[in-house]
Amino acid sequence: MLSSEVMRPARSTRLSIRFAALTLGAALLAGCQAQPLYGNLSGQERSITVSRVDSRIEQVVRNELVLGFGGEQSAGAYTLDLTASASISGILPGGVDNEFSAARATVTASYVLKATGTGETIKSGVRSAEAQLDLPSQSVAQQRAMLEAETRAARAVAALVRADVASVLPR
């Protein structure tokens, strides 16, 4: 008898070990579920009414939140009062007249989440986000670049606010 024959288990033993390992793996994975970071909030998120706003930046943030919360709600269980503002600051002076060739758009949003029935404040906070932009020499192109950077920053702020709100809603 060769030593390799002694060391190798029988074919039926190998198959039963593989079957047992496969069965054990399937049993362990049956308990696993992929879930969103803050759980399943579809029912709670759909019951949030976002306040009306006045400025373009506030409207971008509001639209992103309304879409993220599952659509417009007329009478939700929660009310989200929202204000937002934007600013542009130059960060890279250069050129002949020492004009800025790059800038940073910053959007800051303040929010208060309240229970509609009681008026109790559930969560409040201030979140901000930035977007970088290049400032071309043409004034129309500069204005368009500023608007696009503000929009990018507003969308980022909306994602932060939505995550904050989702973290405090009951599951």
Rosetta silent file (secondary structure, phi, psi, omega in degrees, C-alpha in Angstrom):
SEQUENCE: MLSSEVMRPARSTRLSIRFAALTLGAALLAGCQAQPLYGNLSGQERSITVSRVDSRIEQVVRNELVLGFGGEQSAGAYTLDLTASASISGILPGGVDNEFSAARATVTASYVLKATGTGETIKSGVRSAEAQLDLPSQSVAQQRAMLEAETRAARAVAALVRADVASVLPR
SCORE:     score description
SCORE:     0.000 S_00000001
   1 L     0.000  133.736 -179.279    0.000    0.000    0.000 S_00000001
   2 L   -82.514  153.558 -179.170    1.356    3.401   -0.949 S_00000001
   3 H   -66.821  -30.277  179.091    1.574    6.236    1.555 S_00000001
   4 H   -68.373  -30.026  177.810   -0.541    8.501   -0.685 S_00000001
   5 H   -72.958  -32.394 -179.868   -3.359    5.967   -0.561 S_00000001
   6 H   -72.741  -38.737 -174.923   -3.244    5.874    3.223 S_00000001
   7 H   -76.691  -29.187 -176.103   -3.304    9.674    3.611 S_00000001
   8 L   -83.934  129.024  176.173   -6.170   10.389    1.186 S_00000001
   9 L   -72.286  161.432 -179.403   -9.663    9.943    2.538 S_00000001
  10 L   -64.335  156.173 -178.236  -12.141    7.992    0.497 S_00000001
  11 H   -60.044  -39.030  179.802  -14.096    9.800   -2.199 S_00000001
  12 H   -66.581  -32.870  177.725  -17.359    9.423   -0.326 S_00000001
  13 H   -68.134  -42.588  178.449  -15.802   11.011    2.773 S_00000001
  14 H   -63.011  -41.577  178.738  -14.617   14.029    0.775 S_00000001
  15 H   -65.073  -39.531  179.250  -18.056   14.467   -0.754 S_00000001
  16 H   -69.196  -34.200  176.283  -19.753   14.288    2.630 S_00000001
  17 H   -66.323  -43.720  178.317  -17.313   16.874    4.049 S_00000001
  18 H   -62.594  -43.470  179.535  -18.026   19.215    1.127 S_00000001
  19 H   -62.762  -42.091  179.079  -21.767   18.720    1.525 S_00000001
  20 H   -64.599  -41.775  179.047  -21.550   19.423    5.267 S_00000001
  21 H   -65.550  -41.196  178.706  -19.492   22.577    4.660 S_00000001
  22 H   -65.090  -42.203  179.157  -21.916   23.769    2.002 S_00000001
  23 H   -65.342  -42.737  178.436  -24.906   23.098    4.244 S_00000001
  24 H   -63.656  -42.789  178.284  -23.269   24.889    7.184 S_00000001
  25 H   -62.530  -42.494  178.916  -22.376   27.890    4.982 S_00000001
  26 H   -64.899  -38.589  179.397  -25.926   28.104    3.632 S_00000001
  27 H   -66.638  -39.288  178.654  -27.345   27.937    7.157 S_00000001
  28 H   -68.005  -41.336 -179.082  -25.054   30.739    8.337 S_00000001
  29 H   -73.724  -18.789  179.600  -25.834   32.944    5.341 S_00000001
  30 H   -64.744  -28.065  178.814  -29.572   32.423    5.726 S_00000001
  31 L   -83.264  -13.421 -178.760  -29.512   34.703    8.776 S_00000001
  32 L   -82.885  140.027  176.050  -27.621   37.460    6.964 S_00000001
  33 L  -139.799  136.111  174.357  -29.556   40.259    5.345 S_00000001
  34 L   -82.367  122.214 -178.763  -28.315   43.277    3.483 S_00000001
  35 L  -131.069  155.573  174.016  -29.993   46.333    4.985 S_00000001
  36 L   -61.076  158.653 -177.065  -29.525   50.076    4.637 S_00000001
  37 L   -53.806  -40.074 -177.559  -27.233   51.701    7.169 S_00000001
  38 L  -104.771   22.827  178.200  -30.126   53.099    9.194 S_00000001
  39 L    81.991 -171.075 -179.731  -32.508   50.188    8.696 S_00000001
  40 L   -89.581  104.499 -175.160  -35.701   50.156    6.664 S_00000001
  41 L  -108.810   15.425 -172.130  -37.112   53.656    6.967 S_00000001
  42 H   -57.455  -40.124  179.741  -39.465   53.669    4.027 S_00000001
  43 H   -70.287  -41.674 -179.380  -42.582   54.143    6.169 S_00000001
  44 H   -71.916  -42.647 -179.061  -41.051   56.808    8.401 S_00000001
  45 H   -63.247  -33.203 -178.210  -39.314   58.681    5.594 S_00000001
  46 L   -74.573   -5.174 -179.427  -42.535   58.882    3.627 S_00000001
  47 L  -108.102   28.020  179.570  -44.184   60.708    6.509 S_00000001
  48 E  -110.197  126.552  175.104  -41.908   63.798    6.434 S_00000001
  49 E  -101.933  123.640  179.464  -43.187   67.123    5.138 S_00000001
  50 E   -94.562  131.570 -175.907  -40.410   69.499    4.033 S_00000001
  51 L   -62.984  158.544  176.322  -41.192   73.205    4.530 S_00000001
  52 L   -72.597  150.936 -176.014  -41.589   75.631    1.636 S_00000001
  53 L  -130.798  170.542 -174.589  -38.506   77.685    0.742 S_00000001
  54 L  -112.903  -41.143 -171.937  -37.677   80.942   -1.011 S_00000001
  55 L   -93.386  167.709  179.492  -34.238   80.880   -2.662 S_00000001
  56 H   -63.793  -43.145 -179.691  -32.817   78.785   -5.496 S_00000001
  57 H   -64.133  -44.725  177.734  -30.315   77.035   -3.214 S_00000001
  58 H   -61.124  -36.467 -179.788  -33.015   76.209   -0.678 S_00000001
  59 H   -66.926  -39.243  177.938  -35.152   74.848   -3.518 S_00000001
  60 H   -63.425  -46.335  179.181  -32.352   72.532   -4.703 S_00000001
  61 H   -62.437  -45.784 -179.307  -31.840   71.203   -1.161 S_00000001
  62 H   -60.909  -45.811 -179.651  -35.600   70.835   -0.637 S_00000001
  63 H   -59.913  -43.223  178.816  -36.100   69.003   -3.941 S_00000001
  64 H   -63.218  -40.059  178.939  -33.318   66.532   -3.120 S_00000001
  65 H   -67.441  -44.493 -179.629  -34.819   65.910    0.325 S_00000001
  66 H   -60.629  -44.377  178.056  -38.358   65.462   -1.004 S_00000001
  67 H   -64.884  -39.774  179.269  -37.123   62.962   -3.592 S_00000001
  68 H   -68.094  -29.072  179.841  -35.019   61.200   -0.973 S_00000001
  69 L   -89.357    4.084  174.041  -37.958   60.956    1.422 S_00000001
  70 L    97.165   15.658  176.293  -40.182   59.353   -1.203 S_00000001
  71 L   114.012  171.209 -178.637  -42.110   62.291   -2.636 S_00000001
  72 L   -68.091  134.494  178.211  -44.188   65.277   -1.594 S_00000001
  73 L  -120.653  132.461  178.948  -46.285   64.835    1.564 S_00000001
  74 L   -84.548  -38.895 -179.181  -49.192   67.090    2.451 S_00000001
  75 L  -142.106   88.914 -179.687  -49.622   65.974    6.058 S_00000001
  76 L   -95.128  172.067  177.990  -46.787   63.867    7.405 S_00000001
  77 L   -73.954  -21.067  179.953  -46.006   62.694   10.901 S_00000001
  78 E  -129.397  152.209  175.318  -42.909   64.931   10.902 S_00000001
  79 E  -121.797  131.666  177.803  -42.137   68.413    9.609 S_00000001
  80 E  -110.174  108.290  176.206  -38.659   69.427    8.464 S_00000001
  81 E   -86.572  130.237 -169.948  -38.090   73.203    8.616 S_00000001
  82 E  -132.955  135.457  167.689  -35.221   74.104    6.320 S_00000001
  83 E  -134.166  146.428 -179.450  -33.109   77.159    5.544 S_00000001
  84 E  -146.348  150.599  176.940  -30.018   77.220    3.328 S_00000001
  85 E  -142.466  157.736 -178.659  -27.511   79.750    2.091 S_00000001
  86 E  -130.473  150.280  174.823  -24.611   79.724   -0.342 S_00000001
  87 E  -144.267  150.974  178.080  -21.362   81.640   -0.644 S_00000001
  88 E  -119.921  130.679  177.018  -18.529   81.717   -3.164 S_00000001
  89 E  -132.694  137.795  178.392  -14.968   82.490   -2.119 S_00000001
  90 E   -74.648  141.772 -178.570  -11.856   82.721   -4.287 S_00000001
  91 L  -125.610  -11.194 -175.827   -9.018   80.407   -3.327 S_00000001
  92 L  -137.388   90.523  179.161   -6.324   80.726   -5.984 S_00000001
  93 E   -70.756  146.456  179.303   -5.206   84.232   -7.003 S_00000001
  94 E  -177.009 -175.541  178.460   -3.362   84.464  -10.295 S_00000001
  95 L    86.016 -177.347 -176.244   -3.328   86.106  -13.687 S_00000001
  96 L   -68.248  -45.051 -176.795   -2.287   89.579  -14.726 S_00000001
  97 L   -96.417   17.615 -178.104   -4.603   91.491  -12.364 S_00000001
  98 L    57.948   39.043  177.254   -4.270   88.950   -9.528 S_00000001
  99 E   -79.206  156.748  177.682   -7.805   87.717  -10.236 S_00000001
 100 E   -78.156  133.560  179.019   -9.027   84.477   -8.738 S_00000001
 101 L  -107.030  -10.047  176.257   -8.870   81.536  -11.141 S_00000001
 102 E  -140.629  154.700 -177.497  -10.413   78.981   -8.766 S_00000001
 103 E  -148.362  174.315  179.733  -13.066   79.235   -6.103 S_00000001
 104 E  -130.547  126.876  174.318  -15.038   77.301   -3.519 S_00000001
 105 E   -98.366  127.819  179.538  -18.829   77.237   -3.265 S_00000001
 106 E  -119.587  127.083  175.696  -20.093   76.576    0.263 S_00000001
 107 E  -115.494  128.650  178.838  -23.716   75.713    1.024 S_00000001
 108 E  -119.161  129.841 -179.640  -24.894   75.695    4.626 S_00000001
 109 E  -121.395  133.169  172.965  -28.272   74.263    5.637 S_00000001
 110 E  -109.787  138.487 -178.104  -29.999   74.610    8.994 S_00000001
 111 E  -142.913  154.343  175.225  -32.851   72.259    9.773 S_00000001
 112 E  -137.320  120.065  177.067  -35.287   71.406   12.544 S_00000001
 113 E   -98.272  121.736 -177.952  -37.203   68.116   12.517 S_00000001
 114 E  -123.694  149.208  171.074  -40.426   68.317   14.520 S_00000001
 115 E   -75.084  128.281 -175.459  -43.227   65.904   15.313 S_00000001
 116 L   -64.282  -42.629 -175.981  -46.292   67.310   13.570 S_00000001
 117 L   -67.344  -43.402 -174.087  -48.795   66.335   16.256 S_00000001
 118 L  -102.184  -20.812 -175.994  -46.911   67.643   19.310 S_00000001
 119 L    79.247    5.709 -179.500  -44.528   70.210   17.842 S_00000001
 120 L   -69.126  134.193  177.536  -41.698   68.528   19.764 S_00000001
 121 E   -77.389  120.869  179.773  -38.248   69.058   18.265 S_00000001
 122 E   -88.782  -44.488 -178.055  -36.766   65.668   17.385 S_00000001
 123 E  -156.954  142.579  172.564  -33.490   66.857   15.833 S_00000001
 124 E  -140.012  155.710 -179.554  -31.953   70.095   14.735 S_00000001
 125 E  -177.012  175.242  177.284  -28.625   70.855   13.180 S_00000001
 126 E  -130.970  127.501  179.021  -26.488   72.721   10.715 S_00000001
 127 E  -127.293  148.193  177.757  -24.687   70.953    7.880 S_00000001
 128 E  -140.657  156.261  178.094  -22.443   72.370    5.173 S_00000001
 129 E  -146.164  154.855 -179.018  -20.720   71.132    2.039 S_00000001
 130 E  -123.034  154.871  173.462  -18.271   72.581   -0.440 S_00000001
 131 E  -139.110  134.738  179.883  -17.695   72.265   -4.163 S_00000001
 132 E   -88.228  151.634  178.057  -14.621   73.477   -6.016 S_00000001
 133 E  -150.930  153.249  173.823  -14.838   75.344   -9.308 S_00000001
 134 E   -96.513  141.436  179.486  -12.647   76.965  -11.911 S_00000001
 135 L  -106.918  102.832  177.984  -13.347   80.562  -12.854 S_00000001
 136 L   -70.809  171.634 -176.860  -12.869   81.130  -16.571 S_00000001
 137 L   -75.827  -21.344 -179.173  -12.192   84.595  -17.937 S_00000001
 138 L   -82.346  134.966 -174.458  -15.648   84.962  -19.517 S_00000001
 139 H   -68.278  -38.054  179.050  -18.274   86.391  -17.177 S_00000001
 140 H   -66.011  -41.633  178.189  -21.170   84.247  -18.441 S_00000001
 141 H   -65.298  -35.444  176.532  -19.068   81.095  -18.045 S_00000001
 142 H   -63.463  -45.371 -179.650  -18.114   82.244  -14.534 S_00000001
 143 H   -62.434  -41.446  179.606  -21.760   82.663  -13.553 S_00000001
 144 H   -65.959  -41.173  178.787  -22.640   79.234  -14.942 S_00000001
 145 H   -63.478  -38.810  178.277  -19.702   77.606  -13.128 S_00000001
 146 H   -65.376  -44.386  178.781  -20.795   79.246   -9.869 S_00000001
 147 H   -61.622  -43.661 -179.709  -24.388   78.042  -10.274 S_00000001
 148 H   -65.776  -39.114  178.224  -23.268   74.487  -11.022 S_00000001
 149 H   -66.822  -40.705  176.567  -20.902   74.429   -8.033 S_00000001
 150 H   -62.337  -39.433  179.014  -23.647   75.726   -5.730 S_00000001
 151 H   -65.157  -43.163  177.529  -25.979   73.024   -7.038 S_00000001
 152 H   -61.069  -44.106  179.525  -23.387   70.287   -6.412 S_00000001
 153 H   -66.762  -37.065  178.629  -22.808   71.555   -2.874 S_00000001
 154 H   -64.536  -39.766  177.613  -26.576   71.825   -2.244 S_00000001
 155 H   -66.052  -37.543  177.846  -27.069   68.200   -3.272 S_00000001
 156 H   -66.340  -40.066  177.846  -24.265   67.124   -0.947 S_00000001
 157 H   -63.943  -41.530  179.401  -25.847   69.068    1.938 S_00000001
 158 H   -60.458  -39.601  177.912  -29.213   67.435    1.242 S_00000001
 159 H   -64.521  -37.885  178.245  -27.601   63.988    1.499 S_00000001
 160 H   -67.568  -43.325  179.399  -26.074   64.945    4.857 S_00000001
 161 H   -64.736  -42.381  179.386  -29.369   66.286    6.201 S_00000001
 162 H   -61.344  -41.142  177.773  -31.219   63.190    5.004 S_00000001
 163 H   -64.538  -40.632  176.959  -28.703   60.949    6.802 S_00000001
 164 H   -61.312  -44.979 -178.879  -29.092   63.005    9.997 S_00000001
 165 H   -65.445  -43.339 -179.128  -32.875   62.747    9.829 S_00000001
 166 H   -63.079  -29.585 -176.833  -32.770   59.021    9.085 S_00000001
 167 H   -71.695  -20.731 -177.619  -30.538   58.415   12.090 S_00000001
 168 H  -106.063   -9.646  179.965  -33.154   59.673   14.585 S_00000001
 169 L   -74.198  143.151  177.312  -36.368   58.263   13.136 S_00000001
 170 L   -66.670  147.583 -176.952  -37.763   55.197   14.881 S_00000001
 171 L   -90.079    0.000    0.000  -37.342   51.973   12.932 S_00000001
